Amino acid sequence: MPKTIEEKKAYLKEYYVKNKERIKEKRKIYQTKNREKINQQSKEWAKKNFEKNMDKVREVRRLKKIKYKAKDPQRYNELLKKWNLKCQRAVVEELKDSYVQRLLKRHSVIKEVPQELVEAKRLQILIRRFINEKRN
Amino acid sequence: MKNVTELREQLSQVFYELRNNTVKHTDAAELANIAGKMINSAKVQLEYYALRKETPTISFLASEEALLPRKAKNESK
């Protein structure tokens, strides 16, 4: 039996090389049987370690983007347009700060709007929308 | 309503009452309309000072805490 860590590592490597195909097959069977469980575990892990691996994740996403764009640029542009439209709609529906600030800055020279004013405006729009919904 | 925080509180109360059907929606619409006017007047004031390149404290926009004298602030802490 191996005693030191290095010996153990060497032993495990040797074992893996010898039984490579059998181990892979076993792993495949396990993965097909427990796909949902594995997916959930990986999602949880990604959520937990998102901040830790943020740079890595960003890099992977960037590379994926480039790859996808090179593969089918037309489809990429279509999807990007759809995504942007979805985001813009969400900003308007959820009355995010950026949207309310945009409303207040429209036709004026103000560069910075106080947060208190933004919140008051948001409430006013909320009431107006609620009343319009009721009327219709 | 002396400042924007009070206006906000009032508006949130109106919205809450509107959802519970304790206020007529015509009354709520009027209140929202007045609130819009007040917000716009504050905006005009901001614009005026922006054009004059001045940065005074606007009492309507400053919250109550900011308007309190420093001694009173320290005492409250």
Backbone of each chain as ProteinMPNN parsed JSONL, in Angstrom:
{"seq_chain_A": "MPKTIEEKKAYLKEYYVKNKERIKEKRKIYQTKNREKINQQSKEWAKKNFEKNMDKVREVRRLKKIKYKAKDPQRYNELLKKWNLKCQRAVVEELKDSYVQRLLKRHSVIKEVPQELVEAKRLQILIRRFINEKRN", "coords_chain_A": {"N_chain_A": [[0.832, -1.223, 0.0], [0.473, 2.296, -0.79], [2.158, 4.932, 0.974], [3.005, 7.65, 1.371], [1.767, 10.93, 0.306], [2.422, 11.58, -2.301], [2.998, 9.08, -3.348], [0.489, 7.946, -3.185], [-0.914, 9.563, -4.981], [0.377, 8.899, -7.364], [-0.278, 6.236, -7.519], [-3.084, 6.37, -7.775], [-3.261, 7.69, -10.231], [-2.141, 5.857, -11.918], [-3.963, 3.801, -11.627], [-6.211, 5.033, -12.727], [-5.402, 5.361, -15.41], [-5.203, 2.737, -16.169], [-7.858, 1.79, -15.883], [-9.44, 3.465, -17.418], [-11.544, 3.605, -19.407], [-13.586, 2.096, -18.237], [-14.133, 3.592, -15.922], [-15.014, 5.973, -17.062], [-17.335, 5.14, -18.364], [-18.87, 4.317, -16.18], [-19.183, 6.766, -14.9], [-20.659, 8.13, -16.815], [-23.055, 6.659, -16.798], [-23.916, 7.188, -14.189], [-24.26, 9.944, -14.377], [-26.329, 10.138, -16.287], [-28.369, 8.948, -14.894], [-28.705, 10.574, -12.636], [-29.222, 13.21, -13.499], [-30.793, 15.548, -12.988], [-30.258, 16.057, -10.302], [-27.498, 16.551, -10.364], [-27.425, 18.782, -12.023], [-28.789, 20.642, -10.439], [-27.064, 20.779, -8.244], [-24.788, 21.845, -9.474], [-25.765, 24.311, -10.272], [-26.318, 25.496, -7.814], [-23.729, 25.607, -6.789], [-22.555, 27.351, -8.608], [-23.997, 29.66, -8.052], [-23.224, 30.141, -5.41], [-20.465, 30.548, -5.661], [-20.203, 32.66, -7.342], [-19.333, 35.338, -7.038], [-16.709, 34.898, -6.358], [-15.618, 33.733, -8.621], [-16.059, 35.614, -10.561], [-14.583, 37.05, -12.523], [-13.614, 34.977, -14.072], [-16.005, 33.843, -15.004], [-17.026, 35.973, -16.488], [-15.093, 36.125, -18.472], [-15.415, 33.659, -19.74], [-18.035, 33.96, -20.675], [-17.642, 36.088, -22.435], [-15.972, 34.936, -24.363], [-17.66, 32.958, -25.315], [-19.621, 34.525, -26.467], [-18.212, 35.726, -28.573], [-17.622, 33.475, -30.079], [-20.168, 32.556, -30.772], [-21.105, 34.693, -32.226], [-19.399, 34.678, -34.414], [-20.123, 32.314, -35.548], [-22.863, 32.46, -36.403], [-23.741, 35.292, -37.458], [-26.065, 36.758, -38.182], [-28.23, 35.613, -36.821], [-27.294, 36.043, -34.262], [-27.386, 38.83, -34.083], [-30.149, 39.224, -34.288], [-31.062, 37.965, -31.941], [-29.771, 39.535, -30.061], [-31.031, 41.994, -30.465], [-33.627, 41.321, -29.687], [-33.179, 40.725, -27.003], [-32.273, 43.181, -26.029], [-34.568, 44.732, -26.395], [-36.281, 43.458, -24.642], [-35.023, 44.016, -22.22], [-35.245, 46.795, -22.167], [-38.006, 47.086, -22.011], [-38.465, 45.934, -19.533], [-37.19, 47.756, -17.884], [-38.864, 49.966, -18.143], [-41.323, 48.943, -17.26], [-40.792, 48.138, -14.632], [-40.201, 50.506, -13.493], [-37.54, 51.553, -13.111], [-34.711, 53.298, -11.662], [-33.147, 54.527, -13.649], [-34.93, 54.918, -15.767], [-36.886, 56.653, -14.642], [-35.29, 58.808, -14.018], [-34.532, 59.519, -16.58], [-36.965, 60.424, -17.545], [-37.3, 62.696, -15.982], [-35.127, 64.205, -16.724], [-35.662, 64.844, -19.296], [-35.962, 67.181, -21.946], [-34.547, 69.173, -20.523], [-31.895, 70.884, -18.71], [-30.765, 69.666, -16.608], [-28.322, 67.766, -14.93], [-27.9, 66.012, -12.845], [-30.267, 64.322, -10.916], [-31.934, 64.653, -7.849], [-32.258, 61.901, -5.563], [-34.519, 61.702, -3.944], [-36.446, 63.123, -5.319], [-36.675, 61.538, -7.546], [-37.806, 59.262, -6.423], [-40.286, 60.255, -5.561], [-41.421, 60.936, -8.008], [-41.577, 58.417, -9.134], [-43.519, 57.202, -7.531], [-45.701, 58.784, -8.179], [-46.053, 58.144, -10.89], [-46.669, 55.469, -10.605], [-49.184, 55.588, -9.305], [-50.682, 56.873, -11.266], [-50.555, 55.004, -13.344], [-51.878, 52.854, -12.148], [-54.459, 53.898, -11.844], [-55.145, 54.312, -14.523], [-55.161, 51.659, -15.411], [-57.365, 50.712, -13.961], [-59.415, 52.241, -15.036], [-59.471, 51.313, -17.629]], "CA_chain_A": [[0.0, 0.0, 0.0], [1.244, 3.55, -0.798], [2.105, 5.608, 2.269], [3.045, 9.124, 1.253], [0.748, 11.53, -0.587], [2.905, 11.459, -3.687], [2.811, 7.677, -3.76], [-0.955, 7.763, -3.38], [-1.279, 10.241, -6.229], [0.913, 8.101, -8.472], [-1.083, 5.003, -7.558], [-4.408, 6.714, -8.332], [-3.075, 8.017, -11.647], [-1.907, 4.578, -12.613], [-5.263, 3.093, -11.604], [-7.085, 5.722, -13.692], [-4.949, 5.045, -16.774], [-5.521, 1.316, -16.436], [-9.314, 1.562, -15.964], [-10.007, 4.724, -17.916], [-12.824, 3.43, -20.096], [-14.578, 1.597, -17.272], [-14.49, 4.731, -15.052], [-15.8, 6.922, -17.866], [-18.657, 4.539, -18.567], [-19.562, 4.381, -14.889], [-19.525, 8.175, -14.668], [-21.734, 8.457, -17.741], [-24.292, 6.042, -16.293], [-24.325, 7.95, -12.997], [-24.744, 11.266, -14.815], [-27.642, 10.019, -16.939], [-29.371, 8.591, -13.876], [-28.911, 11.673, -11.668], [-28.993, 14.467, -14.219], [-31.435, 16.681, -12.299], [-29.521, 16.313, -9.058], [-26.204, 17.143, -10.717], [-27.693, 20.136, -12.529], [-29.129, 21.5, -9.297], [-25.836, 20.988, -7.469], [-23.887, 22.756, -10.194], [-26.37, 25.643, -10.218], [-26.088, 26.025, -6.459], [-22.307, 25.919, -6.668], [-22.296, 28.553, -9.407], [-24.569, 30.786, -7.321], [-22.397, 30.396, -4.225], [-19.107, 30.983, -5.998], [-20.26, 33.613, -8.459], [-18.469, 36.5, -6.781], [-15.317, 34.441, -6.33], [-15.154, 33.446, -9.987], [-16.722, 36.555, -11.459], [-13.713, 37.351, -13.681], [-13.592, 33.773, -14.915], [-17.326, 33.727, -15.644], [-17.105, 37.038, -17.502], [-14.207, 35.757, -19.575], [-16.072, 32.547, -20.452], [-19.182, 34.534, -21.396], [-17.119, 36.91, -23.538], [-15.489, 34.018, -25.399], [-18.852, 32.315, -25.897], [-20.251, 35.547, -27.296], [-17.417, 35.86, -29.804], [-17.782, 32.22, -30.815], [-21.534, 32.508, -31.289], [-21.203, 35.762, -33.224], [-18.674, 34.239, -35.611], [-20.826, 31.159, -36.114], [-24.067, 32.89, -37.123], [-23.889, 36.713, -37.063], [-27.435, 37.257, -38.365], [-29.036, 35.137, -35.684], [-26.763, 36.718, -33.073], [-27.931, 40.195, -34.068], [-31.594, 39.116, -33.999], [-31.224, 37.651, -30.519], [-29.32, 40.712, -29.306], [-32.104, 42.983, -30.561], [-34.73, 40.831, -28.84], [-32.748, 40.838, -25.606], [-32.244, 44.607, -25.682], [-35.956, 45.181, -26.303], [-36.812, 42.875, -23.401], [-34.427, 44.767, -21.112], [-35.829, 48.142, -22.158], [-39.387, 46.968, -21.518], [-38.387, 45.66, -18.091], [-36.806, 49.018, -17.23], [-40.049, 50.835, -18.121], [-42.378, 48.33, -16.448], [-40.403, 48.103, -13.213], [-39.916, 51.9, -13.108], [-36.198, 51.623, -12.54], [-34.177, 54.652, -11.471], [-32.649, 55.099, -14.901], [-36.083, 55.357, -16.561], [-37.507, 57.828, -14.003], [-34.334, 59.913, -14.202], [-34.624, 59.924, -17.979], [-38.191, 61.22, -17.671], [-37.103, 63.996, -15.345], [-34.087, 64.971, -17.433], [-36.125, 65.139, -20.655], [-36.128, 68.6, -22.282], [-33.995, 70.081, -19.515], [-30.427, 70.922, -18.667], [-30.32, 69.055, -15.352], [-27.435, 66.614, -15.134], [-28.122, 65.055, -11.748], [-31.578, 64.49, -10.274], [-31.901, 64.105, -6.483], [-32.92, 60.599, -5.415], [-35.843, 61.902, -3.325], [-37.338, 63.554, -6.399], [-36.885, 60.343, -8.384], [-38.754, 58.365, -5.747], [-41.614, 60.887, -5.602], [-41.917, 60.811, -9.391], [-41.911, 56.998, -9.342], [-44.813, 56.958, -6.876], [-46.735, 59.481, -8.967], [-46.305, 57.334, -12.097], [-47.343, 54.239, -10.147], [-50.602, 55.908, -9.068], [-51.29, 57.165, -12.575], [-50.707, 53.731, -14.069], [-52.904, 52.062, -11.453], [-55.761, 54.484, -12.186], [-55.395, 54.005, -15.941], [-55.527, 50.227, -15.485], [-58.723, 50.574, -13.433], [-60.347, 52.853, -15.994], [-59.594, 50.435, -18.796]], "C_chain_A": [[0.861, 1.265, 0.0], [1.069, 4.302, 0.524], [2.102, 7.132, 2.148], [1.995, 9.615, 0.256], [1.152, 11.377, -2.051], [2.702, 10.048, -4.23], [1.341, 7.401, -4.06], [-1.41, 8.349, -4.707], [-0.852, 9.412, -7.439], [0.094, 6.827, -8.658], [-2.45, 5.253, -8.207], [-4.335, 7.026, -9.823], [-2.932, 6.732, -12.473], [-3.219, 3.8, -12.741], [-6.2, 3.69, -12.654], [-6.707, 5.371, -15.132], [-5.341, 3.619, -17.142], [-7.026, 1.119, -16.69], [-10.085, 2.759, -16.523], [-11.413, 4.548, -18.501], [-13.945, 3.004, -19.141], [-15.07, 2.749, -16.367], [-15.382, 5.715, -15.814], [-17.227, 6.422, -18.068], [-19.518, 4.642, -17.307], [-20.055, 5.786, -14.619], [-20.704, 8.593, -15.555], [-23.073, 7.925, -17.239], [-24.826, 6.825, -15.097], [-24.93, 9.293, -13.406], [-26.122, 11.184, -15.471], [-28.74, 9.705, -15.919], [-29.716, 9.785, -12.992], [-28.726, 13.054, -12.294], [-29.549, 15.681, -13.461], [-30.666, 17.088, -11.053], [-28.198, 17.034, -9.347], [-26.376, 18.575, -11.201], [-27.97, 21.109, -11.392], [-27.886, 21.828, -8.468], [-24.914, 21.992, -8.164], [-24.428, 24.186, -10.186], [-26.115, 26.304, -8.868], [-24.632, 26.449, -6.287], [-21.975, 27.212, -7.406], [-22.816, 29.795, -8.695], [-23.689, 31.189, -6.145], [-21.067, 31.041, -4.588], [-19.063, 31.998, -7.122], [-19.289, 34.775, -8.256], [-16.988, 36.134, -6.832], [-14.77, 34.31, -7.75], [-15.725, 34.404, -11.018], [-15.882, 36.829, -12.714], [-13.696, 36.182, -14.658], [-14.881, 33.656, -15.714], [-17.466, 34.747, -16.769], [-16.279, 36.672, -18.732], [-14.845, 34.657, -20.428], [-17.235, 33.074, -21.283], [-18.723, 35.326, -22.617], [-16.68, 36.013, -24.7], [-16.65, 33.336, -26.12], [-19.529, 33.258, -26.878], [-19.539, 35.644, -28.643], [-17.632, 34.642, -30.703], [-19.147, 32.18, -31.516], [-21.725, 33.516, -32.415], [-20.534, 35.332, -34.54], [-19.426, 33.123, -36.337], [-22.019, 31.598, -36.966], [-24.387, 34.354, -36.763], [-25.313, 37.244, -37.171], [-28.321, 36.886, -37.177], [-28.611, 35.828, -34.386], [-27.368, 38.115, -32.952], [-29.421, 40.198, -33.727], [-31.829, 38.912, -32.497], [-30.835, 38.84, -29.642], [-30.398, 41.789, -29.301], [-33.256, 42.622, -29.628], [-34.417, 41.066, -27.37], [-32.778, 42.297, -25.163], [-33.65, 45.157, -25.495], [-36.588, 44.711, -24.988], [-36.315, 43.671, -22.188], [-35.059, 46.152, -21.0], [-37.25, 48.123, -21.6], [-39.396, 46.771, -20.003], [-38.076, 46.939, -17.322], [-38.031, 49.93, -17.093], [-41.115, 50.261, -17.184], [-42.052, 48.372, -14.959], [-40.084, 49.483, -12.646], [-38.55, 52.023, -12.427], [-35.705, 53.073, -12.514], [-33.793, 55.315, -12.791], [-33.799, 55.659, -15.74], [-36.695, 56.634, -15.976], [-36.592, 59.048, -14.157], [-34.394, 60.447, -15.626], [-35.852, 60.815, -18.196], [-37.987, 62.626, -17.113], [-36.089, 64.868, -16.1], [-34.533, 65.413, -18.827], [-36.404, 66.634, -20.835], [-35.602, 69.537, -21.198], [-32.476, 69.988, -19.469], [-29.874, 70.275, -17.393], [-29.432, 67.852, -15.652], [-27.64, 65.549, -14.066], [-29.456, 65.362, -11.08], [-31.492, 63.908, -8.864], [-32.753, 62.833, -6.358], [-34.342, 60.733, -4.853], [-36.879, 62.272, -4.401], [-37.676, 62.372, -7.318], [-37.927, 59.441, -7.741], [-40.17, 58.922, -5.737], [-42.243, 60.727, -6.982], [-42.365, 59.37, -9.654], [-43.283, 56.685, -8.746], [-45.957, 57.592, -7.676], [-47.087, 58.669, -10.212], [-47.057, 56.061, -11.736], [-48.84, 54.473, -9.973], [-51.322, 56.121, -10.396], [-51.546, 55.874, -13.355], [-51.833, 52.89, -13.478], [-54.304, 52.561, -11.825], [-56.119, 54.173, -13.643], [-55.812, 52.555, -16.136], [-56.967, 50.017, -15.054], [-59.745, 51.092, -14.431], [-60.559, 51.946, -17.2], [-60.125, 49.075, -18.365]], "O_chain_A": [[1.869, 1.321, 0.705], [-0.012, 4.31, 1.112], [1.278, 7.809, 2.763], [1.424, 8.845, -0.517], [0.326, 11.084, -2.915], [2.303, 9.842, -5.376], [0.993, 6.729, -5.031], [-2.173, 7.736, -5.455], [-1.604, 9.244, -8.399], [-0.188, 6.4, -9.777], [-2.914, 4.485, -9.05], [-5.235, 6.672, -10.585], [-3.513, 6.568, -13.545], [-3.539, 3.233, -13.785], [-6.888, 2.968, -13.375], [-7.575, 5.116, -15.966], [-5.752, 3.337, -18.268], [-7.418, 0.38, -17.593], [-11.227, 3.019, -16.144], [-12.347, 5.258, -18.129], [-15.078, 3.479, -19.224], [-16.263, 2.863, -16.087], [-16.37, 6.221, -15.281], [-18.192, 7.178, -17.957], [-20.697, 4.993, -17.35], [-21.184, 5.99, -14.171], [-21.612, 9.302, -15.122], [-24.083, 8.628, -17.248], [-26.023, 7.094, -14.999], [-25.951, 9.725, -12.872], [-26.977, 12.041, -15.247], [-29.884, 10.138, -16.062], [-30.878, 9.986, -12.638], [-28.143, 13.951, -11.685], [-28.873, 16.699, -13.31], [-30.449, 18.269, -10.78], [-27.834, 17.994, -8.668], [-25.6, 19.464, -10.853], [-27.468, 22.233, -11.372], [-27.674, 22.966, -8.05], [-24.339, 22.872, -7.524], [-23.665, 25.149, -10.104], [-25.755, 27.478, -8.778], [-24.337, 27.501, -5.719], [-21.225, 28.054, -6.912], [-22.179, 30.849, -8.72], [-23.435, 32.368, -5.9], [-20.601, 31.959, -3.913], [-18.035, 32.183, -7.773], [-18.534, 35.147, -9.155], [-16.142, 36.912, -7.271], [-13.643, 34.706, -8.049], [-15.861, 34.064, -12.194], [-16.406, 36.838, -13.828], [-13.753, 36.354, -15.876], [-14.868, 33.408, -16.92], [-17.955, 34.435, -17.855], [-16.7, 36.879, -19.87], [-14.823, 34.709, -21.657], [-17.408, 32.694, -22.441], [-19.327, 35.25, -23.687], [-16.976, 36.29, -25.862], [-16.639, 33.158, -27.338], [-19.952, 32.86, -27.963], [-20.168, 35.646, -29.701], [-17.8, 34.764, -31.916], [-19.254, 31.82, -32.688], [-22.4, 33.25, -33.41], [-21.046, 35.596, -35.628], [-19.373, 33.005, -37.561], [-22.168, 31.163, -38.108], [-25.2, 34.618, -35.878], [-25.733, 38.074, -36.365], [-29.044, 37.712, -36.618], [-29.438, 36.153, -33.534], [-27.802, 38.532, -31.878], [-29.898, 41.053, -32.98], [-32.659, 39.576, -31.876], [-31.472, 39.12, -28.627], [-30.654, 42.42, -28.275], [-33.786, 43.458, -28.895], [-35.256, 41.533, -26.6], [-33.244, 42.616, -24.068], [-33.912, 45.936, -24.578], [-37.316, 45.448, -24.322], [-37.072, 43.96, -21.261], [-35.367, 46.625, -19.907], [-37.65, 48.999, -20.834], [-40.211, 47.352, -19.288], [-38.624, 47.178, -16.246], [-38.216, 50.584, -16.067], [-41.733, 50.994, -16.413], [-42.929, 48.611, -14.129], [-39.741, 49.618, -11.471], [-38.437, 52.533, -11.312], [-36.205, 53.939, -13.231], [-34.07, 56.492, -13.022], [-33.678, 56.725, -16.345], [-36.989, 57.579, -16.708], [-37.054, 60.164, -14.394], [-34.319, 61.654, -15.859], [-35.8, 61.811, -18.918], [-38.44, 63.613, -17.694], [-36.185, 66.095, -16.109], [-33.882, 66.241, -19.464], [-37.011, 67.267, -19.971], [-36.177, 70.604, -20.986], [-31.864, 69.129, -20.103], [-28.672, 70.328, -17.13], [-29.746, 67.029, -16.512], [-27.565, 64.351, -14.337], [-29.741, 66.506, -10.725], [-31.024, 62.782, -8.696], [-33.817, 62.714, -6.965], [-35.245, 59.985, -5.229], [-38.015, 61.799, -4.389], [-38.803, 62.233, -7.794], [-38.815, 58.919, -8.416], [-41.139, 58.178, -5.885], [-43.429, 60.425, -7.112], [-43.384, 59.128, -10.301], [-44.101, 56.0, -9.361], [-47.032, 57.009, -7.824], [-48.26, 58.518, -10.555], [-47.959, 55.628, -12.453], [-49.662, 53.676, -10.425], [-52.422, 55.614, -10.614], [-52.611, 55.684, -13.943], [-52.633, 52.295, -14.201], [-55.211, 51.771, -12.086], [-57.256, 53.815, -13.95], [-56.706, 52.257, -16.929], [-57.709, 49.256, -15.676], [-60.792, 50.483, -14.65], [-61.668, 51.825, -17.722], [-60.302, 48.188, -19.2]]}, "seq_chain_B": "MKNVTELREQLSQVFYELRNNTVKHTDAAELANIAGKMINSAKVQLEYYALRKETPTISFLASEEALLPRKAKNESK", "coords_chain_B": {"N_chain_B": [[-47.724, 69.717, 2.939], [-44.375, 70.023, 3.239], [-41.899, 69.369, 2.295], [-40.076, 67.193, -0.015], [-39.933, 64.637, 1.059], [-42.175, 64.428, 2.658], [-44.089, 64.665, 0.717], [-43.643, 62.312, -0.662], [-44.321, 60.423, 1.292], [-47.03, 61.007, 1.525], [-47.924, 60.367, -1.031], [-47.374, 57.641, -1.12], [-49.13, 56.758, 0.793], [-51.566, 57.388, -0.399], [-51.453, 55.695, -2.577], [-51.535, 53.233, -1.287], [-54.074, 53.375, -0.12], [-55.584, 53.541, -2.395], [-55.25, 51.042, -3.492], [-56.596, 49.566, -1.651], [-59.156, 50.334, -2.098], [-60.195, 52.508, -0.64], [-60.099, 55.079, -1.328], [-61.435, 57.297, -3.762], [-60.867, 56.861, -7.248], [-60.798, 59.117, -8.771], [-60.21, 61.185, -7.015], [-57.677, 60.364, -6.217], [-56.354, 60.593, -8.62], [-56.376, 63.333, -8.952], [-54.766, 64.109, -6.823], [-52.362, 62.917, -7.584], [-51.898, 64.37, -9.837], [-51.481, 66.934, -8.79], [-49.187, 66.391, -7.339], [-47.452, 65.873, -9.424], [-47.26, 68.412, -10.498], [-45.945, 69.719, -8.422], [-43.517, 68.357, -8.402], [-42.577, 69.034, -10.904], [-42.269, 71.778, -10.571], [-40.193, 71.829, -8.75], [-38.279, 70.749, -10.353], [-37.986, 72.737, -12.251], [-36.892, 74.692, -10.658], [-34.463, 73.493, -10.052], [-33.363, 73.458, -12.594], [-33.095, 76.16, -13.082], [-31.127, 76.891, -11.216], [-29.098, 75.314, -12.18], [-28.585, 76.451, -14.64], [-27.68, 78.921, -13.834], [-25.401, 78.145, -12.718], [-25.193, 77.609, -9.989], [-25.222, 76.207, -6.668], [-27.237, 76.025, -4.481], [-28.904, 75.005, -1.335], [-31.967, 73.542, -1.764], [-34.902, 74.042, -0.152], [-37.193, 72.515, -0.39], [-36.318, 70.155, -1.507], [-34.419, 69.272, 0.254], [-34.028, 66.979, 2.884], [-35.668, 66.513, 6.115], [-33.781, 65.915, 8.076], [-31.449, 66.936, 7.016], [-31.99, 69.615, 7.13], [-32.021, 70.177, 9.809], [-30.299, 71.828, 12.517], [-26.768, 71.4, 13.276], [-26.187, 70.828, 15.955], [-28.541, 69.767, 17.045], [-28.696, 67.503, 15.499], [-26.472, 66.012, 16.388], [-27.278, 65.591, 18.999], [-29.477, 63.961, 18.684], [-28.236, 61.652, 17.845]], "CA_chain_B": [[-46.479, 69.11, 2.462], [-43.337, 71.048, 3.225], [-40.762, 68.939, 1.463], [-40.291, 66.051, -0.9], [-40.147, 63.403, 1.841], [-43.594, 64.419, 3.04], [-44.833, 64.385, -0.529], [-43.486, 60.874, -0.917], [-45.148, 59.697, 2.271], [-48.431, 61.229, 1.159], [-48.201, 59.601, -2.255], [-47.401, 56.204, -0.811], [-50.391, 56.515, 1.523], [-52.64, 57.428, -1.409], [-51.355, 54.458, -3.37], [-51.999, 52.15, -0.417], [-55.538, 53.502, -0.003], [-56.143, 53.253, -3.72], [-55.256, 49.579, -3.653], [-57.63, 49.009, -0.759], [-60.435, 50.938, -2.499], [-60.717, 53.455, 0.363], [-60.083, 56.411, -1.956], [-61.954, 57.291, -5.138], [-59.722, 57.02, -8.148], [-60.76, 60.506, -9.286], [-59.464, 61.966, -6.008], [-56.275, 59.949, -6.285], [-55.801, 61.168, -9.853], [-56.14, 64.759, -8.688], [-53.583, 64.203, -5.946], [-51.185, 62.575, -8.394], [-51.702, 65.511, -10.737], [-50.864, 68.012, -7.994], [-47.818, 65.942, -7.037], [-46.689, 66.082, -10.657], [-46.992, 69.853, -10.611], [-44.924, 70.062, -7.418], [-42.244, 67.785, -8.87], [-42.128, 69.842, -12.045], [-41.797, 73.086, -10.098], [-38.863, 71.568, -8.173], [-37.395, 70.526, -11.501], [-37.71, 74.063, -12.834], [-35.963, 75.365, -9.741], [-33.161, 72.845, -10.266], [-32.881, 73.919, -13.901], [-32.713, 77.569, -12.917], [-29.826, 76.946, -10.538], [-28.109, 74.673, -13.052], [-28.22, 77.434, -15.662], [-26.909, 79.991, -13.17], [-24.22, 77.468, -12.177], [-25.192, 77.755, -8.529], [-25.652, 74.969, -5.994], [-27.787, 76.266, -3.134], [-29.772, 73.925, -0.858], [-33.382, 73.834, -2.001], [-35.56, 73.549, 1.072], [-38.187, 71.485, -0.74], [-35.64, 68.89, -1.808], [-33.607, 68.827, 1.394], [-34.837, 66.23, 3.856], [-35.752, 67.162, 7.431], [-32.519, 65.702, 8.799], [-30.444, 67.841, 6.477], [-32.332, 70.98, 7.515], [-31.797, 70.35, 11.239], [-28.965, 72.339, 12.846], [-25.828, 70.33, 13.603], [-26.269, 70.449, 17.378], [-29.703, 68.909, 17.202], [-28.338, 66.219, 14.864], [-25.584, 65.283, 17.296], [-28.058, 65.175, 20.169], [-30.333, 62.822, 18.314], [-27.384, 60.449, 17.767]], "C_chain_B": [[-45.373, 70.15, 2.355], [-42.139, 70.65, 2.364], [-41.073, 67.633, 0.73], [-40.516, 64.738, -0.13], [-41.609, 63.28, 2.265], [-44.48, 64.094, 1.843], [-44.8, 62.887, -0.841], [-44.361, 60.041, 0.01], [-46.624, 59.795, 1.908], [-48.807, 60.372, -0.055], [-48.273, 58.11, -1.969], [-48.685, 55.839, -0.059], [-51.569, 56.467, 0.542], [-52.644, 56.128, -2.219], [-51.883, 53.26, -2.573], [-53.53, 52.163, -0.311], [-56.244, 53.172, -1.326], [-56.246, 51.744, -3.956], [-56.329, 48.932, -2.784], [-59.026, 49.556, -1.036], [-61.04, 51.835, -1.426], [-60.704, 54.896, -0.161], [-60.638, 56.288, -3.375], [-60.804, 57.533, -6.107], [-59.651, 58.404, -8.784], [-59.961, 61.402, -8.32], [-57.973, 61.662, -6.079], [-55.598, 60.547, -7.521], [-55.48, 62.645, -9.658], [-54.88, 64.956, -7.854], [-52.293, 63.932, -6.724], [-50.843, 63.725, -9.332], [-50.998, 66.663, -10.008], [-49.403, 67.66, -7.679], [-46.906, 66.156, -8.249], [-46.302, 67.538, -10.832], [-45.866, 70.255, -9.65], [-43.546, 69.575, -7.864], [-41.688, 68.63, -10.013], [-41.611, 71.204, -11.597], [-40.403, 72.94, -9.469], [-37.837, 71.401, -9.289], [-36.99, 71.863, -12.139], [-36.701, 74.817, -11.971], [-34.542, 74.819, -9.917], [-32.52, 73.345, -11.564], [-32.34, 75.338, -13.808], [-31.324, 77.661, -12.29], [-28.726, 76.314, -11.387], [-27.632, 75.661, -14.122], [-27.379, 78.577, -15.086], [-25.597, 79.467, -12.579], [-24.061, 77.713, -10.672], [-25.628, 76.437, -7.916], [-26.155, 75.264, -4.571], [-28.641, 75.08, -2.664], [-31.227, 74.346, -1.05], [-34.175, 73.205, -0.867], [-36.578, 72.445, 0.773], [-37.532, 70.118, -0.951], [-34.815, 68.366, -0.639], [-34.501, 68.116, 2.392], [-34.772, 66.924, 5.216], [-34.439, 67.067, 8.194], [-31.45, 66.688, 8.351], [-30.69, 69.282, 6.913], [-32.086, 71.253, 8.995], [-30.422, 70.957, 11.489], [-28.067, 71.22, 13.372], [-25.946, 69.857, 15.037], [-27.393, 69.446, 17.607], [-29.429, 67.519, 16.625], [-27.51, 65.368, 15.788], [-26.313, 64.784, 18.526], [-28.908, 63.953, 19.876], [-29.539, 61.534, 18.212], [-27.172, 59.873, 19.157]], "O_chain_B": [[-45.417, 71.039, 1.504], [-41.462, 71.499, 1.784], [-42.159, 67.065, 0.839], [-41.207, 63.841, -0.613], [-42.198, 62.2, 2.239], [-45.466, 63.363, 1.942], [-45.805, 62.291, -1.23], [-45.039, 59.101, -0.407], [-47.366, 58.815, 1.97], [-49.864, 59.742, -0.091], [-49.126, 57.403, -2.506], [-49.247, 54.76, -0.247], [-52.448, 55.612, 0.648], [-53.694, 55.551, -2.5], [-52.579, 52.397, -3.107], [-54.188, 51.126, -0.397], [-57.338, 52.608, -1.354], [-57.209, 51.253, -4.545], [-56.891, 47.893, -3.131], [-59.968, 49.274, -0.295], [-62.263, 51.921, -1.309], [-61.23, 55.808, 0.478], [-60.36, 55.326, -4.09], [-59.889, 58.306, -5.827], [-58.602, 58.823, -9.272], [-59.163, 62.243, -8.734], [-57.128, 62.555, -6.012], [-54.436, 60.951, -7.479], [-54.459, 63.144, -10.13], [-54.053, 65.826, -8.124], [-51.282, 64.614, -6.551], [-49.676, 64.017, -9.589], [-50.064, 67.276, -10.526], [-48.512, 68.508, -7.743], [-45.752, 66.564, -8.116], [-45.191, 67.864, -11.249], [-44.966, 71.016, -10.004], [-42.546, 70.28, -7.724], [-40.49, 68.903, -10.078], [-40.647, 71.727, -12.156], [-39.546, 73.808, -9.631], [-36.694, 71.847, -9.185], [-35.835, 72.083, -12.506], [-35.794, 75.481, -12.472], [-33.564, 75.566, -9.929], [-31.321, 73.614, -11.629], [-31.293, 75.672, -14.363], [-30.461, 78.402, -12.761], [-27.568, 76.726, -11.323], [-26.451, 75.706, -14.466], [-26.497, 79.121, -15.749], [-24.798, 80.221, -12.023], [-22.971, 77.98, -10.167], [-26.318, 75.643, -8.556], [-25.569, 74.809, -3.589], [-29.055, 74.25, -3.474], [-31.653, 75.388, -0.55], [-34.126, 71.994, -0.65], [-36.793, 71.552, 1.593], [-38.101, 69.076, -0.625], [-34.544, 67.169, -0.547], [-35.593, 68.585, 2.71], [-33.938, 67.801, 5.442], [-34.031, 68.01, 8.872], [-30.666, 67.202, 9.149], [-29.756, 70.072, 7.053], [-31.955, 72.407, 9.404], [-29.473, 70.649, 10.768], [-28.563, 70.203, 13.859], [-25.829, 68.666, 15.325], [-27.218, 68.423, 18.268], [-29.859, 66.503, 17.171], [-27.773, 64.18, 15.971], [-26.022, 63.705, 19.041], [-29.04, 63.044, 20.696], [-30.07, 60.451, 18.456], [-26.486, 58.863, 19.309]]}, "name": "protein", "num_of_chains": 2, "seq": "MPKTIEEKKAYLKEYYVKNKERIKEKRKIYQTKNREKINQQSKEWAKKNFEKNMDKVREVRRLKKIKYKAKDPQRYNELLKKWNLKCQRAVVEELKDSYVQRLLKRHSVIKEVPQELVEAKRLQILIRRFINEKRNMKNVTELREQLSQVFYELRNNTVKHTDAAELANIAGKMINSAKVQLEYYALRKETPTISFLASEEALLPRKAKNESK"}
